[in-house]
Amino acid sequence: MSEGASAVTAALLGRCPRCGKGHLFRGLLDIRPRCEACDLDLGAHDAGDGPAVAGIFVIGAVVVALALWVDVRFRPPLWVHALIWPAVVLPLSILTMRVAKAALVGLQWRHRRDRD
């Protein structure tokens, strides 16, 4: 039985945890029902709310610290904060959620006892 693709590589590239070739996502954050390369049932793996929580805690803490530093160091007007931080938070949150979701699906596949 194959041990599958490298967990880190599969998570970072959004690939199937078993073959490492098929795409894991059908859109921005939607997991495909099956791998197009090896036909692994990806619908059986659910990442739940873990990726969203990772995004909230990690990105939230980093951005709040950066916003405070920028405010103390440069004293920009409030409208500058309103322009900068959503532009930083949204892409970082999506990237964090994609990687976390792919990692959780990969870990679920790797540690299941009844693998396909």
TIMARKOL-521928 format. One record per residue (C-alpha): x, y, z; residue in one letter; residue number from 1. Coordinates in Angstrom, 1 decimal. Layout:
residues N
+--------+--------+--------+------+-----+
|   east |  north |     up | code | pos |
+--------+--------+--------+------+-----+
|      X |      Y |      Z |    A | NUM |
...
+--------+--------+--------+------+-----+
This chain:
residues 116
+--------+--------+--------+------+-----+
|   east |  north |     up | code | pos |
+--------+--------+--------+------+-----+
|    0.0 |    0.0 |    0.0 |    M |   1 |
|    1.4 |    3.4 |   -1.0 |    S |   2 |
|    2.1 |    6.0 |    1.6 |    E |   3 |
|    1.0 |    8.7 |   -0.7 |    G |   4 |
|    2.4 |   12.0 |   -1.7 |    A |   5 |
|    4.5 |   14.1 |    0.6 |    S |   6 |
|    2.1 |   15.7 |    3.1 |    A |   7 |
|    3.7 |   19.1 |    3.0 |    V |   8 |
|    4.0 |   19.2 |   -0.8 |    T |   9 |
|    0.4 |   18.0 |   -1.2 |    A |  10 |
|   -0.9 |   20.6 |    1.2 |    A |  11 |
|    1.1 |   23.5 |   -0.3 |    L |  12 |
|    0.2 |   22.6 |   -3.9 |    L |  13 |
|   -3.4 |   21.5 |   -3.1 |    G |  14 |
|   -2.9 |   18.0 |   -4.5 |    R |  15 |
|   -4.4 |   14.6 |   -3.8 |    C |  16 |
|   -2.9 |   13.1 |   -0.6 |    P |  17 |
|   -2.7 |    9.7 |   -2.2 |    R |  18 |
|   -1.2 |   10.3 |   -5.7 |    C |  19 |
|    0.0 |   13.9 |   -5.4 |    G |  20 |
|   -1.2 |   14.5 |   -9.0 |    K |  21 |
|   -4.9 |   15.3 |   -8.9 |    G |  22 |
|   -6.2 |   18.6 |   -7.8 |    H |  23 |
|   -7.7 |   18.7 |   -4.3 |    L |  24 |
|   -9.8 |   21.8 |   -4.9 |    F |  25 |
|  -12.7 |   22.3 |   -7.3 |    R |  26 |
|  -12.7 |   26.1 |   -6.8 |    G |  27 |
|  -11.2 |   28.4 |   -4.3 |    L |  28 |
|  -11.9 |   26.4 |   -1.1 |    L |  29 |
|  -14.3 |   23.6 |   -2.3 |    D |  30 |
|  -12.9 |   20.1 |   -2.0 |    I |  31 |
|  -13.5 |   17.9 |   -5.0 |    R |  32 |
|  -15.7 |   14.8 |   -4.5 |    P |  33 |
|  -13.1 |   12.5 |   -6.1 |    R |  34 |
|   -9.5 |   12.8 |   -7.3 |    C |  35 |
|   -9.3 |   13.1 |  -11.1 |    E |  36 |
|   -6.1 |   11.1 |  -11.3 |    A |  37 |
|   -6.4 |    8.2 |   -8.8 |    C |  38 |
|  -10.2 |    8.3 |   -8.1 |    D |  39 |
|   -9.7 |    8.7 |   -4.3 |    L |  40 |
|  -13.0 |    9.5 |   -2.6 |    D |  41 |
|  -12.2 |   12.9 |   -1.2 |    L |  42 |
|  -15.8 |   13.5 |   -0.1 |    G |  43 |
|  -15.2 |   11.2 |    2.9 |    A |  44 |
|  -12.6 |   13.6 |    4.3 |    H |  45 |
|  -14.0 |   16.7 |    6.1 |    D |  46 |
|  -11.7 |   19.5 |    7.3 |    A |  47 |
|  -14.5 |   21.1 |    9.4 |    G |  48 |
|  -13.9 |   24.5 |   10.9 |    D |  49 |
|  -10.2 |   24.0 |   11.6 |    G |  50 |
|   -8.9 |   26.0 |    8.6 |    P |  51 |
|  -11.1 |   28.9 |    9.4 |    A |  52 |
|  -10.0 |   28.9 |   13.0 |    V |  53 |
|   -6.4 |   28.8 |   11.9 |    A |  54 |
|   -7.0 |   31.8 |    9.7 |    G |  55 |
|   -8.7 |   33.7 |   12.4 |    I |  56 |
|   -6.1 |   33.1 |   15.1 |    F |  57 |
|   -2.9 |   33.2 |   13.0 |    V |  58 |
|   -3.8 |   35.9 |   10.5 |    I |  59 |
|   -5.7 |   37.9 |   13.0 |    G |  60 |
|   -2.8 |   38.1 |   15.5 |    A |  61 |
|   -0.3 |   38.9 |   12.8 |    V |  62 |
|   -2.4 |   41.7 |   11.2 |    V |  63 |
|   -3.4 |   43.3 |   14.5 |    V |  64 |
|    0.3 |   43.4 |   15.6 |    A |  65 |
|    1.2 |   44.9 |   12.2 |    L |  66 |
|   -1.6 |   47.4 |   12.3 |    A |  67 |
|   -0.6 |   48.6 |   15.7 |    L |  68 |
|    3.1 |   48.9 |   14.6 |    W |  69 |
|    2.1 |   50.8 |   11.5 |    V |  70 |
|   -0.1 |   53.1 |   13.5 |    D |  71 |
|    2.5 |   53.9 |   16.2 |    V |  72 |
|    5.4 |   54.2 |   13.7 |    R |  73 |
|    3.8 |   56.2 |   10.8 |    F |  74 |
|    0.5 |   57.6 |   12.3 |    R |  75 |
|   -1.5 |   57.2 |    9.1 |    P |  76 |
|   -5.1 |   58.5 |    8.9 |    P |  77 |
|   -7.8 |   56.0 |    9.6 |    L |  78 |
|   -8.8 |   55.6 |    5.9 |    W |  79 |
|   -5.3 |   54.3 |    5.1 |    V |  80 |
|   -5.9 |   51.5 |    7.6 |    H |  81 |
|   -9.3 |   50.8 |    6.0 |    A |  82 |
|   -7.6 |   50.4 |    2.7 |    L |  83 |
|   -4.5 |   48.5 |    3.7 |    I |  84 |
|   -5.7 |   45.8 |    6.1 |    W |  85 |
|   -8.6 |   44.3 |    4.1 |    P |  86 |
|   -6.2 |   44.0 |    1.2 |    A |  87 |
|   -3.7 |   42.1 |    3.4 |    V |  88 |
|   -6.2 |   40.0 |    5.4 |    V |  89 |
|   -8.3 |   38.6 |    2.5 |    L |  90 |
|   -5.6 |   37.0 |    0.4 |    P |  91 |
|   -3.7 |   35.7 |    3.5 |    L |  92 |
|   -6.9 |   34.2 |    4.9 |    S |  93 |
|   -7.7 |   32.4 |    1.7 |    I |  94 |
|   -4.2 |   31.1 |    1.4 |    L |  95 |
|   -4.1 |   30.0 |    5.0 |    T |  96 |
|   -7.5 |   28.2 |    4.7 |    M |  97 |
|   -6.4 |   26.4 |    1.5 |    R |  98 |
|   -3.2 |   25.1 |    3.0 |    V |  99 |
|   -4.8 |   24.2 |    6.3 |    A | 100 |
|   -7.7 |   22.5 |    4.6 |    K | 101 |
|   -5.4 |   20.5 |    2.3 |    A | 102 |
|   -3.2 |   19.5 |    5.2 |    A | 103 |
|   -6.2 |   18.3 |    7.3 |    L | 104 |
|   -7.6 |   16.3 |    4.4 |    V | 105 |
|   -4.1 |   14.8 |    3.8 |    G | 106 |
|   -3.7 |   14.0 |    7.5 |    L | 107 |
|   -7.1 |   12.4 |    7.7 |    Q | 108 |
|   -6.3 |   10.2 |    4.6 |    W | 109 |
|   -2.9 |    9.2 |    6.0 |    R | 110 |
|   -4.2 |    8.2 |    9.4 |    H | 111 |
|   -7.4 |    6.4 |    8.4 |    R | 112 |
|   -7.3 |    2.7 |    9.1 |    R | 113 |
|   -9.6 |    1.7 |    6.2 |    D | 114 |
|   -7.8 |    3.6 |    3.3 |    R | 115 |
|   -9.0 |    3.2 |   -0.2 |    D | 116 |
+--------+--------+--------+------+-----+
